[in-house]
Amino acid sequence: MRNGKADEPPLEYNYMRQVLGSDAEVWKVLQHQFSVLQQRLQTIFTLGALGITVTGFSGHRIVAAGPASGIPLVIGLVTILTALTLALAGSSKLRWLSTFNGPEVAENFMAIIAIRDEKSRRFKQALTILLVGLGWYVLAISIFLLRAAFRQIPIY
């Protein structure tokens, strides 16, 4: 019981059931939403891996150009790795939707929606942190390129 009332399915589930017409359709929508989350997590991993890979090729030159570009590069990399760690932690808790097979369908859907919401929250956090890290990374490259443009460092 919540607030003296019998537990009711959340408004989202009730609305989905009303609009979609059946639990089977709600199931399909939730499966699709989990797929979208997984695809977006893949994007975070791709962008993070790209930043790390590029650093492997040019990071030493950016850091060698001085602390003005080296420090933001290191901050960016650490921030990107933090985002990847958070994304991995949020997606590694694997539970198949088919294991939600208790006797109460509404309770199963409420549990699935709660997990989806938690994964969405972690995705948003990881994306925010990744964007901050990429911002630091871009700052480092910009400083490096500006110093090269003003011939303060050799670019070759």
C-alpha positions in Angstrom: 0.0 0.0 0.0 1.1 3.5 -0.8 -0.4 6.5 1.0 -3.2 4.3 2.4 -4.2 3.2 -1.1 -3.8 -0.1 -2.8 -0.8 -0.2 -5.1 -1.8 0.9 -8.6 0.3 0.6 -11.7 2.2 3.8 -12.5 0.5 6.4 -14.7 2.9 5.7 -17.5 2.0 2.0 -17.7 -1.7 2.8 -17.5 -1.4 5.3 -20.3 0.7 3.0 -22.5 -1.8 0.2 -21.9 -4.7 2.6 -22.8 -3.1 3.9 -25.9 -1.5 0.7 -27.2 -4.4 -1.5 -26.3 -2.6 -4.5 -24.9 0.2 -5.6 -22.7 1.8 -7.3 -25.8 2.1 -3.8 -27.4 3.4 -2.3 -24.2 6.0 -5.1 -24.1 7.1 -4.3 -27.7 7.4 -0.5 -26.9 9.5 -1.3 -23.8 11.8 -3.6 -25.8 12.3 -0.9 -28.4 13.1 1.7 -25.7 15.8 -0.6 -24.3 17.2 -1.0 -27.8 17.3 2.8 -28.2 19.1 3.1 -24.9 21.7 0.5 -25.9 22.3 2.2 -29.3 22.8 5.5 -27.5 25.2 3.9 -25.1 27.2 2.5 -28.1 27.4 6.1 -29.3 29.0 7.2 -26.0 31.5 4.4 -26.2 32.3 5.2 -29.8 32.9 8.9 -29.1 34.9 8.1 -26.0 37.0 5.6 -27.8 37.6 8.1 -30.7 38.9 10.7 -28.2 41.2 8.1 -26.6 42.5 6.9 -30.0 43.2 10.3 -31.3 45.1 11.1 -28.1 47.3 8.0 -28.8 48.4 9.6 -32.1 48.6 13.3 -31.2 48.4 13.6 -27.4 52.1 13.6 -26.9 52.5 16.6 -29.2 49.7 18.5 -27.6 51.1 17.9 -24.1 54.6 18.7 -25.3 53.3 22.1 -26.5 53.0 23.1 -22.8 50.7 23.0 -19.8 48.1 25.4 -21.4 47.2 22.6 -23.8 48.4 19.6 -21.8 46.4 20.1 -18.7 43.0 20.4 -20.5 43.9 17.3 -22.5 44.5 15.3 -19.4 41.4 16.7 -17.7 39.4 15.8 -20.8 40.8 12.2 -21.0 40.1 11.6 -17.3 36.6 13.0 -17.7 35.9 10.9 -20.8 37.1 7.8 -19.0 34.8 8.6 -16.1 31.9 8.9 -18.6 32.8 5.5 -20.1 33.0 3.9 -16.7 29.6 5.3 -15.7 28.1 4.2 -19.0 29.6 0.7 -18.6 28.4 0.4 -15.0 24.9 1.5 -16.0 24.6 -0.9 -18.9 26.4 -3.9 -17.4 23.5 -4.8 -15.0 22.0 -7.1 -17.5 18.6 -8.6 -16.9 16.5 -10.0 -19.7 13.0 -8.6 -20.0 11.7 -12.2 -20.2 12.8 -12.8 -16.6 10.1 -10.4 -15.4 7.5 -13.2 -15.4 5.8 -12.9 -12.0 2.1 -13.5 -11.6 1.2 -9.8 -11.7 1.7 -8.3 -15.1 1.4 -4.8 -13.9 4.1 -5.3 -11.3 6.4 -6.8 -13.9 5.9 -3.8 -16.2 6.5 -1.4 -13.2 9.8 -3.1 -12.5 10.8 -3.0 -16.2 9.9 0.7 -16.4 11.9 1.4 -13.2 15.0 -0.3 -14.7 14.5 1.6 -18.0 14.3 4.9 -16.1 17.4 4.1 -14.1 19.3 3.2 -17.3 18.1 6.4 -18.9 19.3 8.4 -15.9 22.7 6.8 -16.0 22.9 7.4 -19.8 22.1 11.1 -19.3 24.8 11.4 -16.7 27.3 9.6 -18.8 26.5 11.8 -21.8 26.8 15.0 -19.8 30.2 13.9 -18.4 31.3 12.8 -21.9 30.4 16.2 -23.4 32.3 18.0 -20.6 35.3 15.8 -21.3 35.1 16.4 -25.0 34.9 20.1 -24.3 38.1 20.0 -22.4 39.6 17.9 -25.2 38.6 20.4 -27.8 40.0 23.2 -25.6 43.3 21.5 -25.5 43.4 21.0 -29.3 42.3 24.6 -29.9 45.1 26.0 -27.7 47.6 23.8 -29.4 46.4 24.9 -32.9 46.3 28.6 -31.9 49.8 28.4 -30.5 50.9 26.8 -33.8 49.1 29.4 -35.8 50.9 32.1 -34.0 54.2 30.2 -34.5 54.7 29.8 -30.9 55.3 26.0 -31.5 56.2 24.0 -34.6 53.3 22.1 -36.0 55.2 19.5 -37.9 
